[in-house]
Every structure is written in structure tokens, then in C-alpha cells.
Amino acid sequence: TKLAYGFPAFNDRLTLTPGVGLALSPDSRTYSLLWALAPYAQQPQAEPWQLSLEGEQQEGNAAESAVEHSLKLRFSHLF
């Protein structure tokens, strides 16, 4: 499950979206934090792009399982 909400930023030219995520399974748990930046949707001349940074931690339910961390930087541009 992910929860995120966009806020206007930089004089309403961009949207800043923080978010959190949680995934539970019988074998593991995953936690995530997300920040994304994109043009404000109501700007008609804005090209669609997005820059995001997501950190994730995955833990196994077994006591001897290792904890895994990841950091993802993503840029997308539609043309």
C-alpha cells in the first residue's frame, strides 16, 4: 500500500509529492519513502516529466534474515 499527496511548489509551477509505502507478506515486510517532483498539471504548455527518489527497506520475518536497503533515482520524460 502506498500513500502520497501532491502539493504545489515553486509558485505553482511544480508539484511536490511526498509518500510512504508499506507491504506486508507472510515472508517479509517492506517500508518505503518517496519524493517526486513534476510540472503542475494545470499548466497547458508544460511538457510531462517527473523526477523521483525512493528509499526502501526490506526485512525478512526470520530472525537470521538480512535487511536489504535500496535507493532509486528515476527521471521520466514523455515526448
C-alpha positions as CSV (number, residue, x, y, z in Angstrom):
1,T,0.0,0.0,0.0
2,K,1.3,3.4,-0.9
3,L,0.0,6.8,0.3
4,A,1.1,10.0,-1.5
5,Y,-0.3,13.5,-1.9
6,G,0.9,16.3,-4.2
7,F,1.5,19.9,-3.0
8,P,2.0,22.9,-5.3
9,A,5.6,24.2,-5.2
10,F,7.7,27.0,-6.7
11,N,4.9,29.5,-7.4
12,D,2.5,26.7,-8.5
13,R,4.8,25.7,-11.4
14,L,5.7,22.3,-9.9
15,T,4.0,19.6,-7.8
16,L,6.0,18.1,-4.9
17,T,4.7,14.7,-3.8
18,P,5.9,13.0,-0.7
19,G,4.7,9.5,0.0
20,V,5.1,6.4,2.2
21,G,4.6,2.7,1.5
22,L,4.1,-0.5,3.4
23,A,4.0,-4.0,2.0
24,L,3.4,-7.0,4.3
25,S,3.6,-10.6,3.3
26,P,4.0,-13.9,5.2
27,D,7.7,-13.9,4.5
28,S,8.8,-10.2,4.6
29,R,8.0,-6.6,5.3
30,T,8.9,-3.6,3.1
31,Y,8.9,0.0,4.0
32,S,9.4,2.9,1.6
33,L,9.7,6.7,1.4
34,L,9.1,8.6,-1.8
35,W,9.6,12.2,-3.0
36,A,8.6,13.2,-6.6
37,L,8.7,16.4,-8.5
38,A,6.7,17.1,-11.7
39,P,5.2,20.1,-13.6
40,Y,1.9,21.3,-12.2
41,A,-0.9,19.6,-14.1
42,Q,-2.8,22.8,-14.9
43,Q,0.0,24.4,-17.0
44,P,-1.1,23.8,-20.6
45,Q,2.4,24.3,-22.1
46,A,4.2,22.1,-19.6
47,E,6.0,19.0,-21.0
48,P,5.2,15.9,-19.0
49,W,8.2,14.8,-16.9
50,Q,8.9,13.5,-13.4
51,L,11.9,13.2,-11.1
52,S,11.5,10.9,-8.1
53,L,13.7,9.5,-5.3
54,E,12.5,6.4,-3.4
55,G,14.2,4.7,-0.5
56,E,13.2,1.2,0.5
57,Q,13.9,-1.2,3.4
58,Q,13.0,-4.9,3.2
59,E,13.1,-7.2,6.2
60,G,12.5,-10.9,6.3
61,N,10.4,-12.4,9.1
62,A,13.1,-15.0,10.0
63,A,15.4,-13.9,12.8
64,E,18.6,-14.6,10.8
65,S,17.4,-12.9,7.6
66,A,19.4,-9.9,6.3
67,V,17.9,-6.4,6.0
68,E,18.1,-5.0,2.4
69,H,18.1,-1.3,1.6
70,S,17.7,0.4,-1.8
71,L,17.7,3.9,-3.1
72,K,16.2,4.6,-6.6
73,L,16.5,7.8,-8.5
74,R,14.2,8.0,-11.5
75,F,13.7,10.6,-14.3
76,S,11.0,10.2,-16.9
77,H,10.0,12.4,-19.8
78,L,7.3,11.7,-22.4
79,F,7.6,13.0,-25.9
